[in-house]
């Protein structure tokens, strides 16, 4: 089959779909990935066809306005800001998507590309497969990912409604851009005010979830859904780590990894100093990821190594614990490595993953970014590196995840779709 994957968002949002694309390509399919311009290198390095979509997420996140919003952690304000960017890009995305998907046999989309995917599927009459990396299907089993998991005490109906509220937040932020694209490019009728969730294109095929059933067991009320296991993107075969990093790792005991991915911060130097204070209190070595926030500090101690970009799948098995923002992809990599996790959520689904880590007893309770202090971080690091029960639970969960093959499972479902089409 010729398969188009629509993956929009930050690198953590895009990377699992690159992984899925590589699995599909290895199975003999032709894969074209539609994503932001700044991911051309990532996609091409894995030998997938690339269709550039307007926008550079890194540049948007590094604007002062977005840094301020991320620092405050107000999801509604962040959604409003990103909705403006989506509206500006909607026409271009529809034009690029229409050209890229003309000859495709199947469209695959997660939350970031869902509404564009529905519109293109309707326009071109192509099957659409939903593929998500966090829970998006309403369930009575647990609350939506933007809500405190303590909401469960109010019962299944409230849980179910919370998922629908998240769907509305997502849709209403995209509705204006979607309407423009449908009218001006695709010549389609406007989608329903409450979203295109009843489109027949959403109910023909199974929904894929790229996370482990050992982390989130499939709810009993999820129909026609497959929890496949994670979609991990491992380094290219010719990738080699910097020699200086290898020397650092060999000089002492496994360090702690600390990094906040693409999360901006108004004062990265302050964050770096807080982290260094926590490390001094615990006497731990560390690898610090500067990330898009540019977190840097001068005169680092010999016990700290600063990196710009290192594949998590290579690095995390070599560290004692991971401290990060709680993005779905980084969380998955830490769990796979079988080491304790400390999540510092900024916004969105990050607190959901932090709470899930705590519930599984494979890491500490999450520490919201606005409540982060050197003392709290030090206490969390100390627990993560010394609590033998936690470390054993993390190792056991890591072994289960390593035994899964989420990409192969997802490819198998897609192969079944191909067989149905042929039949």
Phi, psi and omega per residue, in radians:
X1 nan 2.722 2.967
X2 -1.734 2.062 -2.994
X3 -2.107 2.249 3.055
X4 -1.839 2.258 3.088
X5 -1.957 2.166 3.111
X6 -1.751 1.976 -3.074
X7 -2.302 1.859 -3.120
X8 -2.085 2.546 3.121
X9 2.385 -2.695 3.113
X10 -1.420 3.101 -3.130
X11 -1.070 -0.654 3.097
X12 -1.103 -0.520 3.096
X13 -1.324 -0.609 -3.013
X14 -1.487 -0.641 -2.974
X15 -1.006 -0.743 3.126
X16 -1.055 -0.527 -3.123
X17 -1.363 -0.500 2.983
X18 -1.127 -0.741 3.106
X19 -1.062 -0.796 3.113
X20 -1.081 -0.693 3.116
X21 -1.091 -0.698 3.128
X22 -1.139 -0.650 3.099
X23 -1.140 -0.706 3.110
X24 -1.172 -0.679 3.121
X25 -1.141 -0.712 3.125
X26 -1.115 -0.449 3.123
X27 -1.484 0.054 3.045
X28 1.781 0.090 3.141
X29 -1.580 2.728 3.021
X30 -1.647 2.163 -3.014
X31 -2.095 2.264 3.064
X32 -2.102 2.171 -3.104
X33 -1.873 2.190 3.130
X34 -1.743 2.020 -3.116
X35 -2.702 3.090 -3.082
X36 -1.096 2.685 -3.053
X37 -0.940 -0.649 -3.027
X38 -1.293 -0.048 3.096
X39 -1.803 0.246 3.138
X40 -1.009 -0.785 -3.117
X41 -1.133 -0.752 3.137
X42 -1.048 -0.817 -3.095
X43 -1.206 -0.814 -3.092
X44 -1.149 -0.555 -3.131
X45 -1.152 -0.304 3.091
X46 -1.844 0.302 2.963
X47 1.085 0.637 3.039
X48 -1.851 2.619 3.022
X49 -1.155 2.492 -3.078
X50 -2.170 2.316 3.022
X51 -2.044 1.951 -3.101
X52 -1.257 2.367 3.067
X53 -1.979 2.437 -3.050
X54 -0.962 2.437 3.050
X55 2.009 2.582 3.092
X56 -2.291 1.848 -3.034
X57 -1.074 -0.636 -3.141
X58 -1.060 -0.769 -3.136
X59 -1.123 -0.676 3.129
X60 -1.135 -0.792 -3.108
X61 -1.135 -0.520 -3.091
X62 -1.506 -0.015 3.028
X63 -1.187 2.642 -3.114
X64 -1.086 -0.669 -3.135
X65 -1.060 -0.794 -3.117
X66 -1.241 -0.642 3.078
X67 -1.018 -0.760 3.141
X68 -1.112 -0.730 -3.128
X69 -1.158 -0.731 3.127
X70 -1.137 -0.644 3.138
X71 -1.131 -0.622 3.123
X72 -1.372 -0.470 3.082
X73 1.295 0.343 3.133
X74 -1.451 1.816 -3.030
X75 -1.104 -0.673 -3.130
X76 -1.114 -0.727 3.123
X77 -1.156 -0.690 3.114
X78 -1.139 -0.725 3.127
X79 -1.105 -0.704 3.107
X80 -1.078 -0.727 -3.135
X81 -1.170 -0.778 -3.141
X82 -1.210 -0.509 3.096
X83 -1.090 -0.638 3.101
X84 -1.110 -0.741 3.115
X85 -1.136 -0.708 3.128
X86 -1.097 -0.716 3.133
X87 -1.087 -0.711 -3.141
X88 -1.124 -0.625 -3.038
X89 -1.603 -0.168 -2.958
X90 -0.980 -0.780 -3.112
X91 -1.108 -0.810 3.133
X92 -1.083 -0.746 -3.126
X93 -1.096 -0.735 -3.140
X94 -1.137 -0.723 3.134
X95 -1.134 -0.827 -3.138
X96 -1.139 -0.728 -3.133
X97 -1.136 -0.699 3.135
X98 -1.097 -0.755 3.135
X99 -1.181 -0.685 -3.045
X100 -1.324 -0.418 -3.000
X101 -1.852 0.072 -3.088
X102 -0.961 -0.704 -3.028
X103 -1.862 0.338 -3.093
X104 -1.512 2.654 3.088
X105 -1.713 -0.368 -3.089
X106 -2.671 2.432 3.012
X107 -1.887 2.433 3.063
X108 -2.154 2.305 -3.108
X109 -2.569 2.479 2.974
X110 -1.713 -2.826 -3.095
X111 -1.057 -0.737 -3.086
X112 -1.071 -0.564 -3.107
X113 -1.961 0.241 -2.986
X114 -1.108 -0.892 -3.020
X115 -1.229 -0.666 3.030
X116 -1.102 -0.723 3.132
X117 -1.070 -0.731 3.112
X118 -1.084 -0.793 -3.120
X119 -1.083 -0.774 3.139
X120 -1.176 -0.659 3.110
X121 -1.108 -0.708 3.118
X122 -1.189 -0.726 -3.117
X123 -1.157 -0.799 -3.019
X124 -1.715 -0.055 -3.106
X125 0.933 0.930 3.113
X126 -1.960 2.454 3.073
X127 -1.042 2.508 3.128
X128 -2.107 2.257 3.100
X129 -1.966 2.159 3.076
X130 -1.429 2.327 -3.112
X131 -2.469 1.898 -3.010
X132 -2.023 2.740 3.093
X133 -1.987 0.010 2.958
X134 -2.488 2.741 -3.062
X135 -1.045 2.198 -3.137
X136 -2.281 -0.242 3.111
X137 -1.483 2.242 -3.135
X138 -0.994 2.435 3.109
X139 -2.593 2.694 3.048
X140 -1.555 -0.087 -3.002
X141 -1.307 -0.679 3.138
X142 -2.646 2.794 -3.124
X143 -1.237 2.891 3.059
X144 -1.080 2.776 -2.983
X145 -1.204 -0.217 3.121
X146 -1.651 0.027 -3.077
X147 -1.986 2.653 3.036
X148 -1.042 2.393 -3.112
X149 -1.205 -0.240 3.047
X150 -1.153 -0.233 3.101
X151 -1.038 -0.368 -3.118
X152 -1.007 -0.414 -3.103
X153 -1.133 -0.276 3.129
X154 -1.554 -0.036 3.018
X155 1.810 2.982 -3.035
X156 -1.111 -0.625 -3.116
X157 -1.114 -0.722 3.111
X158 -1.143 -0.726 3.066
X159 -0.978 -0.865 -3.102
X160 -1.051 -0.756 3.138
X161 -1.146 -0.594 -3.125
X162 -1.108 -0.619 3.090
X163 -1.154 -0.735 3.128
X164 -1.144 -0.603 3.093
X165 -1.130 -0.713 3.091
X166 -1.082 -0.734 3.110
X167 -1.050 -0.666 3.122
X168 -1.228 -0.672 3.082
X169 -1.040 -0.804 3.131
X170 -1.090 -0.827 -3.048
X171 -1.205 -0.834 -3.077
X172 -1.081 -0.520 3.061
X173 -1.251 -0.358 -3.106
X174 -1.860 -0.162 -2.935
X175 -1.079 -0.769 -3.105
X176 -1.088 -0.809 3.120
X177 -1.115 -0.694 3.124
X178 -1.093 -0.721 3.123
X179 -1.105 -0.755 3.108
X180 -1.051 -0.801 -3.121
X181 -1.099 -0.757 -3.131
X182 -1.134 -0.702 -3.085
X183 -1.339 -0.840 -2.952
X184 -1.551 -0.379 -3.057
X185 -2.066 -0.813 -2.947
X186 -1.706 -0.190 -3.141
X187 0.931 0.871 3.124
X188 -2.039 2.702 3.049
X189 -1.165 2.660 3.134
X190 -1.094 2.451 3.098
X191 -1.192 2.824 3.141
X192 -1.038 2.628 -3.097
X193 -0.977 -0.665 -3.111
X194 -1.611 0.250 3.004
X195 1.854 2.840 -3.091
X196 -1.533 0.512 -3.013
X197 -1.215 -0.250 3.102
X198 -1.689 0.089 3.112
X199 -0.977 2.378 -3.132
X200 -1.069 -0.419 -3.127
X201 -1.210 -0.267 -3.137
X202 -1.582 -0.100 -2.976
X203 -2.177 0.198 -3.124
X204 -1.493 -0.577 -2.980
X205 -2.244 2.842 -3.139
X206 -1.063 2.699 3.014
X207 -1.670 2.272 3.116
X208 -1.687 2.446 3.033
X209 -2.150 2.067 -3.090
X210 -1.570 1.002 2.973
X211 -2.467 2.968 -3.029
X212 -1.443 2.393 3.030
X213 -1.156 -0.265 3.058
X214 -1.375 -0.303 3.104
X215 -1.686 -0.805 3.040
X216 -2.303 1.739 3.085
X217 -1.075 2.534 -3.108
X218 -1.130 2.154 3.096
X219 -1.071 2.562 -3.094
X220 -1.179 -0.367 -3.128
X221 -1.673 0.188 3.007
X222 -1.549 1.901 -3.131
X223 -1.662 2.564 3.093
X224 0.898 0.818 -3.065
X225 -2.310 2.496 3.131
X226 -2.233 2.047 2.999
X227 -1.538 1.844 -2.916
X228 -1.507 -0.411 -2.843
X229 1.846 2.888 -3.062
X230 -1.202 2.701 3.046
X231 -1.867 1.629 -3.074
X232 -1.597 2.408 3.053
X233 -1.852 1.856 -3.130
X234 -1.487 2.788 -3.106
X235 -1.038 2.667 3.045
X236 -1.039 2.593 -3.059
X237 -0.983 -0.519 -3.088
X238 -1.592 0.129 -3.123
X239 -1.335 2.389 3.074
X240 -2.301 2.474 -3.138
X241 -1.277 2.697 3.078
X242 -1.052 2.463 -3.114
X243 -1.107 -0.602 3.139
X244 -1.124 -0.632 3.105
X245 -1.176 -0.733 3.107
X246 -1.057 -0.724 3.123
X247 -1.096 -0.723 3.138
X248 -1.094 -0.785 -3.119
X249 -1.107 -0.622 -3.083
X250 -1.378 -0.251 -3.047
X251 -1.374 -0.294 -3.066
X252 -2.834 -2.980 -3.140
X253 -1.144 2.826 -3.125
X254 -0.950 2.296 -3.133
X255 -1.451 3.043 2.995
X256 -1.648 2.400 3.047
X257 -1.616 2.348 3.107
X258 -2.341 2.111 3.128
X259 -2.878 2.553 -3.080
X260 -2.042 0.422 3.003
X261 0.949 -2.295 -3.073
X262 -1.577 0.150 -3.125
X263 -1.269 2.134 3.112
X264 -1.304 2.895 3.088
X265 -2.652 2.401 -3.091
X266 -1.191 -0.427 -3.108
X267 -2.421 1.346 -3.093
X268 -1.072 -0.533 3.120
X269 -1.133 -0.671 3.103
X270 -1.120 -0.723 3.106
X271 -1.093 -0.752 3.135
X272 -1.076 -0.731 3.130
X273 -1.136 -0.680 3.099
X274 -1.069 -0.784 3.141
X275 -1.084 -0.769 -3.132
X276 -1.125 -0.634 3.083
X277 -1.109 -0.752 3.127
X278 -1.102 -0.711 3.130
X279 -1.139 -0.680 3.119
X280 -1.113 -0.687 3.134
X281 -1.120 -0.596 -3.073
X282 -1.714 -0.144 -3.114
X283 1.022 0.675 -3.122
X284 -1.802 2.485 2.943
X285 -1.321 2.720 -3.096
X286 -2.653 2.633 2.919
X287 -1.934 2.103 -3.091
X288 -1.905 2.251 3.105
X289 -1.635 2.146 -3.088
X290 -1.216 -0.700 3.078
X291 1.165 -3.094 -3.128
X292 -1.154 -0.390 3.138
X293 -1.258 -0.155 3.099
X294 1.196 0.522 -3.104
X295 -1.095 2.030 -3.123
X296 -2.502 2.747 3.013
X297 -2.620 2.536 -3.132
X298 -1.426 2.757 3.036
X299 0.968 0.896 3.104
X300 -1.112 2.505 3.056
X301 -1.187 2.806 -3.139
X302 -1.097 -0.312 -3.105
X303 -1.455 0.025 -3.111
X304 -2.204 2.355 3.103
X305 -2.116 2.259 -3.114
X306 -1.760 2.260 3.141
X307 -2.155 2.708 3.069
X308 -1.689 -0.772 -3.110
X309 -2.784 2.077 3.108
X310 -2.414 2.315 3.114
X311 -1.000 2.187 -3.130
X312 -1.062 -0.617 -3.092
X313 -1.124 -0.458 3.083
X314 -1.498 -0.760 -2.987
X315 -1.363 -0.771 -2.948
X316 -1.065 -0.631 3.085
X317 -1.134 -0.188 -3.089
X318 -1.790 0.088 -3.131
X319 -2.037 2.931 -3.066
X320 -1.516 -0.513 -3.134
X321 -2.893 2.834 3.129
X322 -2.157 2.408 3.071
X323 -2.110 2.111 -3.090
X324 -2.715 -3.106 -3.012
X325 -1.404 -0.267 3.099
X326 1.660 0.369 3.005
X327 -1.079 2.622 -3.064
X328 -1.008 -0.753 -3.096
X329 -1.194 -0.750 3.135
X330 -1.175 -0.687 3.089
X331 -1.047 -0.797 -3.141
X332 -1.052 -0.746 -3.113
X333 -1.124 -0.692 3.106
X334 -1.144 -0.736 3.125
X335 -1.131 -0.724 3.132
X336 -1.079 -0.618 -3.116
X337 -1.248 -0.275 3.092
X338 1.317 0.554 3.139
X339 -2.158 2.716 -3.134
X340 -1.109 2.622 -3.088
X341 -2.107 2.447 3.002
X342 -2.130 2.040 -3.095
X343 -1.840 2.297 3.081
X344 -1.973 1.486 -3.038
X345 -1.235 2.450 3.056
X346 -1.721 -0.893 -3.111
X347 -2.898 3.137 3.015
X348 1.145 -2.420 -3.063
X349 -1.423 0.047 -3.042
X350 -1.148 -0.662 3.107
X351 -1.185 -0.576 3.080
X352 -1.006 -0.835 -3.136
X353 -1.178 -0.622 3.091
X354 -1.088 -0.758 3.115
X355 -1.172 -0.626 3.140
X356 -1.162 -0.708 3.085
X357 -0.997 -0.797 -3.131
X358 -1.144 -0.709 -3.141
X359 -1.106 -0.614 3.132
X360 -1.397 -0.147 -3.120
X361 1.049 0.609 3.090
X362 -1.947 0.278 3.124
X363 -3.060 -3.125 -3.098
X364 -1.483 3.008 2.983
X365 -1.108 2.488 3.123
X366 -1.125 2.599 3.079
X367 -2.034 1.815 3.135
X368 -0.931 2.482 -3.055
X369 -0.920 -0.698 -3.105
X370 -1.213 -0.281 -3.142
X371 -1.831 0.117 -3.078
X372 -1.312 2.225 3.017
X373 -2.275 2.866 3.112
X374 -1.066 -0.673 -3.115
X375 -1.161 -0.786 -3.131
X376 -1.151 -0.706 3.117
X377 -1.150 -0.710 3.130
X378 -1.076 -0.757 3.134
X379 -1.081 -0.731 -3.134
X380 -1.147 -0.773 3.130
X381 -1.081 -0.778 -3.129
X382 -1.039 -0.739 3.131
X383 -1.153 -0.743 -3.082
X384 -1.119 -0.601 -3.069
X385 -1.598 -0.226 -3.066
X386 -2.035 -0.346 -3.073
X387 -1.327 1.804 -3.048
X388 -1.136 -0.629 3.136
X389 -1.150 -0.779 3.107
X390 -1.077 -0.759 -3.097
X391 -1.148 -0.644 3.123
X392 -1.219 -0.696 3.093
X393 -1.106 -0.712 3.110
X394 -1.103 -0.725 3.128
X395 -1.125 -0.711 -3.141
X396 -1.132 -0.754 3.120
X397 -1.154 -0.704 3.107
X398 -1.023 -0.698 3.133
X399 -1.117 -0.691 3.112
X400 -1.116 -0.766 -3.115
X401 -1.164 -0.688 3.125
X402 -1.115 -0.484 -3.133
X403 -1.401 -0.232 3.127
X404 -1.479 2.762 3.040
X405 -2.340 1.422 -3.063
X406 -1.056 -0.665 -3.123
X407 -1.166 -0.786 3.121
X408 -1.074 -0.692 3.119
X409 -1.125 -0.734 3.120
X410 -1.146 -0.752 3.124
X411 -1.063 -0.658 3.133
X412 -1.087 -0.722 3.109
X413 -1.107 -0.743 -3.124
X414 -1.171 -0.619 3.070
X415 -1.072 -0.645 3.119
X416 -1.141 -0.627 3.082
X417 -1.105 -0.731 3.114
X418 -1.075 -0.726 -3.137
X419 -1.136 -0.652 3.105
X420 -1.117 -0.711 -3.139
X421 -1.125 -0.712 -3.135
X422 -1.143 -0.723 -3.138
X423 -1.114 nan nan
